Amino acid sequence: MSRSSARIDKPLAFLIAILVVGGGFIFASAVFGLLARGAPNMSSVVFNHAVLGIGAGLVALFVASRIPYSYWRRFAPHLFVSALALTAAVFIPQIGFEHGGGRRWLSISGFSIQPAEFLKIASIVMAAAYFSAIRARVQTLRWGLGGLFLILAGPVLILLAQPDLGTLGVILASVVAIFFAAGARLRDLLVMLCISVAAIAVLAYARPYVLERIEVFFDPSRAPQAEGYQIRQSLIAIGSGGLAGRGFGQSVQKFTYLPEPMGDSIFAVLGEEFGFIGGVVLIGLFLALALRGFGIGARAPDHFGALLAIGISTYLAAEAFINIGAMLGVAPLTGIPLTFISQGGSAMLAALGSAGILLSVSRRAAKR
């Protein structure tokens, strides 16, 4: 069977469709909350999410699912360097701009994009290409751990400067997952863990807002009108949803209290409107997506396809679980979006394009 005629994995496609369609309804409900507040520029926000995010993202998903995934291996270094350069371009005064304390966006022809979103998939493709190429030497210190540090060096430096610790965390999780699946030694993983803990300690000392988020994580009641405000309002919203929720569109917190009902607080809107049941269903969908992606990686016909599927599955699921964990108070606030649901054209486009690559891998994976 040719690559173009091979069928994509239907359960995976179904999970993606459910998340995108269901996420569209939750986003629409959150929009009404901000409209009631009289938030400015809502039309451009909705246009950016619906047209540039979902619309262009679905096109990217379809195209990527039709392109043989092996092509990405050939252009991995070019994609990675281009993504690094585009992400660093936010520091150019003429096109980069700052919002909410971070310099993470580019303004081009009236449209804003967050290039770090595309650095996620570029880093995954680069890591999968590299570790599949040095498969026999992945357990050596020079080629294994040394190669991992070399791949992560650029994203770490650029994203710390912006700063964008949430995106950096997703990239670290995805690339380290690829490193582990490639056959990394336990020693190397422990070294990475120790370095990560030390880096967090240094960041907490050097940047007070990092320390504040860590303190709020351990004590959600801390500074309820300042650093702890978002998590406090999120927990109130989720708690008021009870078992089955208030009903679609009936969230109260989104109208006044939640600071980012379309963004990283959107899970709180879902929790209030659909309750414990709705939250469990959403978590189950992301868990099923991750497990299906890992299964595709296990059945991939080559090492590159396997590592690529594992990296993308980790990225899509880890981003969602970090966001949900933050809203539930079991993870520090990072500001990253809820995959396929939160506001953000760049994030939606990157996630759907990545899902398209995962579907491409599923075309060649052994069927079950």
C-alpha positions as CSV (number, residue, x, y, z in Angstrom):
1,M,0.0,0.0,0.0
2,S,1.4,3.4,-0.9
3,R,2.0,6.1,1.6
4,S,-0.7,8.4,0.2
5,S,-3.3,5.6,0.2
6,A,-2.6,4.2,3.6
7,R,-5.3,5.1,6.2
8,I,-4.7,7.3,9.2
9,D,-5.5,5.9,12.7
10,K,-9.2,6.5,13.1
11,P,-9.3,6.4,16.9
12,L,-6.6,9.0,17.0
13,A,-8.4,11.2,14.4
14,F,-11.6,10.8,16.4
15,L,-10.0,11.9,19.7
16,I,-8.5,15.0,18.0
17,A,-11.9,15.9,16.4
18,I,-13.7,15.5,19.7
19,L,-11.2,17.8,21.5
20,V,-11.2,20.5,18.8
21,V,-15.1,20.5,18.5
22,G,-15.7,20.3,22.2
23,G,-13.0,22.9,22.8
24,G,-14.7,25.2,20.3
25,F,-17.9,25.1,22.5
26,I,-16.0,25.8,25.7
27,F,-14.1,28.7,24.0
28,A,-17.4,30.2,22.8
29,S,-18.8,30.1,26.3
30,A,-15.7,31.8,27.7
31,V,-16.0,34.5,25.0
32,F,-19.5,35.5,26.3
33,G,-18.0,36.1,29.7
34,L,-15.5,38.6,28.3
35,L,-18.1,40.2,26.1
36,A,-20.2,40.9,29.2
37,R,-17.2,42.6,30.8
38,G,-16.9,44.9,27.8
39,A,-13.5,43.6,26.9
40,P,-12.0,45.5,23.9
41,N,-10.8,43.9,20.6
42,M,-12.9,40.8,21.1
43,S,-13.6,40.5,17.4
44,S,-9.9,40.3,16.5
45,V,-9.3,37.8,19.3
46,V,-12.1,35.5,18.1
47,F,-11.0,35.9,14.5
48,N,-7.4,35.1,15.4
49,H,-8.5,31.9,17.3
50,A,-11.2,30.7,14.9
51,V,-9.7,31.6,11.5
52,L,-6.0,31.7,12.0
53,G,-6.0,29.0,14.7
54,I,-8.7,26.5,14.0
55,G,-9.2,27.2,10.3
56,A,-5.5,27.4,9.3
57,G,-4.7,24.7,11.9
58,L,-7.1,22.2,10.2
59,V,-5.5,22.9,6.9
60,A,-2.1,22.3,8.4
61,L,-3.4,19.1,10.0
62,F,-4.7,17.8,6.6
63,V,-1.5,18.7,4.7
64,A,0.8,17.3,7.4
65,S,-1.1,14.1,7.6
66,R,-0.6,13.6,3.8
67,I,3.1,14.4,3.8
68,P,5.2,11.3,4.5
69,Y,6.7,11.9,8.0
70,S,10.1,10.8,6.8
71,Y,10.4,14.1,4.9
72,W,10.7,16.0,8.2
73,R,13.8,14.1,9.1
74,R,15.6,15.5,6.0
75,F,14.8,19.1,6.9
76,A,15.1,18.8,10.7
77,P,18.2,21.1,11.2
78,H,16.7,23.7,8.9
79,L,13.4,23.8,10.7
80,F,15.1,23.9,14.1
81,V,17.4,26.8,13.2
82,S,14.6,28.7,11.5
83,A,12.3,28.2,14.6
84,L,15.1,29.4,16.9
85,A,15.7,32.5,14.7
86,L,12.0,33.3,14.5
87,T,11.6,32.9,18.3
88,A,14.7,35.2,18.9
89,A,13.2,37.8,16.6
90,V,10.8,38.9,19.3
91,F,13.7,41.0,20.7
92,I,13.8,43.1,17.5
93,P,12.1,46.3,18.5
94,Q,10.4,46.9,15.2
95,I,8.4,43.7,15.1
96,G,8.6,42.2,18.6
97,F,6.4,43.4,21.4
98,E,5.8,42.7,25.1
99,H,2.5,41.8,26.8
100,G,1.8,40.6,30.4
101,G,5.4,40.8,31.5
102,G,6.8,38.7,28.7
103,R,8.3,39.5,25.3
104,R,7.0,36.6,23.3
105,W,5.1,38.0,20.3
106,L,5.8,39.2,16.7
107,S,3.5,41.7,15.0
108,I,3.6,41.1,11.2
109,S,1.2,42.9,8.8
110,G,-1.3,43.5,11.6
111,F,-1.3,39.9,12.9
112,S,0.4,38.7,16.0
113,I,2.1,35.3,16.3
114,Q,3.9,33.6,19.2
115,P,6.9,31.9,17.4
116,A,7.8,29.8,20.5
117,E,4.8,27.6,19.7
118,F,6.5,26.4,16.5
119,L,9.7,25.9,18.3
120,K,8.0,23.1,20.2
121,I,7.5,20.9,17.2
122,A,10.8,22.0,15.6
123,S,12.6,20.8,18.7
124,I,10.8,17.5,18.7
125,V,11.6,16.9,15.0
126,M,15.2,17.8,15.6
127,A,15.5,15.5,18.7
128,A,13.8,12.6,16.9
129,A,16.1,13.0,13.9
130,Y,19.3,13.3,16.0
131,F,18.6,10.4,18.4
132,S,17.5,8.1,15.6
133,A,20.7,8.9,13.7
134,I,23.0,8.1,16.7
135,R,20.9,5.1,17.9
136,A,24.0,3.0,18.6
137,R,25.8,5.7,20.6
138,V,22.8,7.2,22.6
139,Q,24.1,5.8,25.9
140,T,27.5,7.5,25.6
141,L,28.1,10.7,27.5
142,R,29.3,12.6,24.5
143,W,26.7,11.7,21.9
144,G,23.7,11.0,24.3
145,L,23.7,13.5,27.1
146,G,26.0,15.9,25.2
147,G,23.6,15.9,22.2
148,L,20.6,16.5,24.4
149,F,22.3,19.5,26.0
150,L,23.2,20.9,22.5
151,I,19.6,20.6,21.3
152,L,18.2,22.2,24.4
153,A,20.8,25.0,24.7
154,G,19.1,27.3,22.1
155,P,15.5,27.0,23.4
156,V,16.7,27.3,27.0
157,L,18.6,30.6,26.4
158,I,15.9,32.2,24.3
159,L,12.9,31.2,26.4
160,L,14.5,32.2,29.6
161,A,15.2,35.6,28.2
162,Q,11.6,36.2,27.1
163,P,10.7,34.7,29.7
164,D,8.4,31.8,28.8
165,L,9.0,29.1,31.3
166,G,5.8,27.2,30.4
167,T,6.8,26.7,26.8
168,L,10.3,25.7,27.9
169,G,8.8,23.1,30.3
170,V,6.8,21.5,27.4
171,I,9.9,21.4,25.2
172,L,12.0,19.9,28.0
173,A,9.4,17.2,28.7
174,S,9.0,16.3,25.0
175,V,12.7,16.2,24.2
176,V,13.6,14.3,27.3
177,A,10.8,11.8,26.5
178,I,12.4,11.2,23.1
179,F,15.8,10.8,24.8
180,F,14.4,8.3,27.2
181,A,12.6,6.3,24.4
182,A,15.8,6.3,22.3
183,G,17.5,4.3,25.1
184,A,19.1,6.8,27.4
185,R,20.8,5.4,30.5
186,L,19.2,6.0,33.9
187,R,22.3,7.8,34.9
188,D,21.8,10.5,32.3
189,L,18.1,10.9,33.3
190,L,19.1,11.4,36.9
191,V,21.7,14.0,35.8
192,M,18.9,15.9,33.9
193,L,16.7,15.7,37.0
194,C,19.4,17.2,39.2
195,I,20.2,19.9,36.8
196,S,16.5,20.8,36.4
197,V,16.0,21.1,40.2
198,A,19.2,23.2,40.5
199,A,18.0,25.5,37.6
200,I,14.6,26.0,39.3
201,A,16.3,27.0,42.5
202,V,18.5,29.5,40.7
203,L,15.6,30.9,38.8
204,A,13.6,31.3,42.1
205,Y,16.5,33.2,43.6
206,A,17.1,35.4,40.5
207,R,13.5,36.1,39.5
208,P,11.1,36.8,42.4
209,Y,8.0,36.0,40.3
210,V,9.2,32.4,40.0
211,L,9.6,32.1,43.7
212,E,6.1,33.7,44.2
213,R,4.5,31.1,41.9
214,I,6.2,28.3,43.8
215,E,5.0,29.7,47.1
216,V,1.5,30.0,45.8
217,F,1.7,26.4,44.6
218,F,2.5,25.1,48.1
219,D,0.0,27.5,49.7
220,P,-2.9,28.5,47.4
221,S,-4.4,30.8,50.1
222,R,-1.3,33.0,50.0
223,A,-1.9,36.6,48.8
224,P,-5.5,35.9,47.6
225,Q,-5.7,39.3,46.0
226,A,-2.3,39.2,44.3
227,E,-0.2,36.2,43.3
228,G,-2.8,33.7,44.5
229,Y,-5.8,35.3,42.9
230,Q,-6.0,33.3,39.8
231,I,-5.7,29.9,41.4
232,R,-8.1,30.9,44.1
233,Q,-10.8,32.0,41.6
234,S,-10.1,28.9,39.6
235,L,-10.7,26.6,42.5
236,I,-13.9,28.5,43.4
237,A,-15.2,28.0,39.8
238,I,-14.3,24.3,39.7
239,G,-15.7,23.7,43.2
240,S,-19.0,25.4,42.4
241,G,-19.5,23.1,39.4
242,G,-20.1,20.2,41.7
243,L,-20.7,16.8,40.2
244,A,-22.4,17.7,36.9
245,G,-21.9,21.4,36.6
246,R,-24.1,24.5,36.3
247,G,-24.8,23.8,32.6
248,F,-23.3,25.0,29.3
249,G,-22.9,28.8,29.3
250,Q,-23.9,29.1,32.9
251,S,-20.5,29.8,34.5
252,V,-20.5,32.7,36.9
253,Q,-16.8,33.2,37.5
254,K,-16.1,33.9,33.8
255,F,-18.2,37.1,33.9
256,T,-16.2,38.8,36.6
257,Y,-13.6,36.9,38.5
258,L,-11.5,34.6,36.4
259,P,-8.6,36.7,34.9
260,E,-8.1,34.6,31.7
261,P,-11.3,32.7,31.0
262,M,-10.4,32.2,27.3
263,G,-6.7,31.5,28.1
264,D,-5.1,29.4,30.8
265,S,-8.1,29.6,33.0
266,I,-10.5,28.0,30.5
267,F,-10.4,24.6,32.3
268,A,-12.0,26.4,35.3
269,V,-14.9,27.5,33.0
270,L,-15.3,23.9,31.9
271,G,-15.2,22.7,35.4
272,E,-17.9,25.1,36.5
273,E,-20.2,24.4,33.6
274,F,-19.7,20.6,33.3
275,G,-18.6,19.7,36.8
276,F,-16.4,16.9,38.0
277,I,-17.8,14.6,35.3
278,G,-16.8,17.0,32.5
279,G,-13.3,17.5,33.9
280,V,-12.8,13.7,34.2
281,V,-14.0,13.2,30.6
282,L,-11.6,15.9,29.3
283,I,-8.6,14.4,31.2
284,G,-9.6,11.0,29.9
285,L,-9.6,12.2,26.4
286,F,-6.1,13.7,26.7
287,L,-4.9,10.5,28.4
288,A,-6.4,8.4,25.6
289,L,-4.7,10.7,23.0
290,A,-1.3,10.2,24.7
291,L,-1.7,6.5,25.0
292,R,-2.9,6.2,21.4
293,G,0.1,8.3,20.2
294,F,2.5,6.1,22.2
295,G,1.0,3.0,20.7
296,I,1.5,4.4,17.2
297,G,5.1,5.1,18.1
298,A,5.5,1.5,19.3
299,R,4.2,0.3,15.9
300,A,6.1,2.8,13.7
301,P,8.1,1.2,10.9
302,D,11.4,3.0,11.8
303,H,13.1,4.6,14.8
304,F,12.6,8.1,13.6
305,G,8.8,7.6,13.3
306,A,8.7,6.0,16.8
307,L,10.6,8.9,18.4
308,L,8.6,11.5,16.5
309,A,5.3,10.0,17.6
310,I,6.4,9.8,21.3
311,G,7.6,13.4,21.2
312,I,4.4,14.8,19.7
313,S,2.2,12.8,22.0
314,T,4.2,14.0,25.0
315,Y,3.9,17.6,23.8
316,L,0.1,17.6,23.3
317,A,-0.7,15.7,26.5
318,A,1.9,17.4,28.8
319,E,0.8,20.9,27.8
320,A,-2.8,19.9,28.6
321,F,-1.9,18.2,31.9
322,I,0.3,21.1,33.1
323,N,-2.5,23.6,32.4
324,I,-5.1,21.5,34.1
325,G,-2.8,20.8,37.1
326,A,-2.2,24.5,37.5
327,M,-6.0,25.2,37.6
328,L,-6.4,22.4,40.2
329,G,-3.6,23.6,42.4
330,V,-1.4,20.5,41.8
331,A,1.1,22.2,39.6
332,P,2.6,25.8,39.5
333,L,1.0,28.4,37.3
334,T,2.9,28.6,34.0
335,G,0.5,30.4,31.6
336,I,0.6,27.7,28.9
337,P,-2.6,27.1,27.0
338,L,-5.0,24.1,27.3
339,T,-4.3,22.1,24.1
340,F,-6.9,22.5,21.3
341,I,-9.1,24.6,23.6
342,S,-7.5,27.8,24.9
343,Q,-7.3,31.1,23.1
344,G,-4.3,31.5,20.8
345,G,-4.0,31.2,17.0
346,S,-0.3,30.3,17.1
347,A,-0.8,27.6,19.8
348,M,-3.8,26.1,17.9
349,L,-2.0,26.1,14.6
350,A,1.1,24.5,16.1
351,A,-0.9,21.8,18.0
352,L,-3.1,20.9,15.0
353,G,-0.1,20.8,12.6
354,S,1.7,18.5,15.1
355,A,-1.3,16.3,15.3
356,G,-1.2,16.1,11.5
357,I,2.4,14.8,11.7
358,L,1.3,12.2,14.3
359,L,-1.5,11.1,11.9
360,S,1.1,10.8,9.1
361,V,3.1,8.4,11.3
362,S,0.0,6.4,12.0
363,R,-0.4,5.8,8.2
364,R,2.7,3.6,8.2
365,A,2.3,2.1,11.6
366,A,1.4,-1.5,11.9
367,K,-2.3,-1.8,12.3
368,R,-4.1,-3.4,15.3
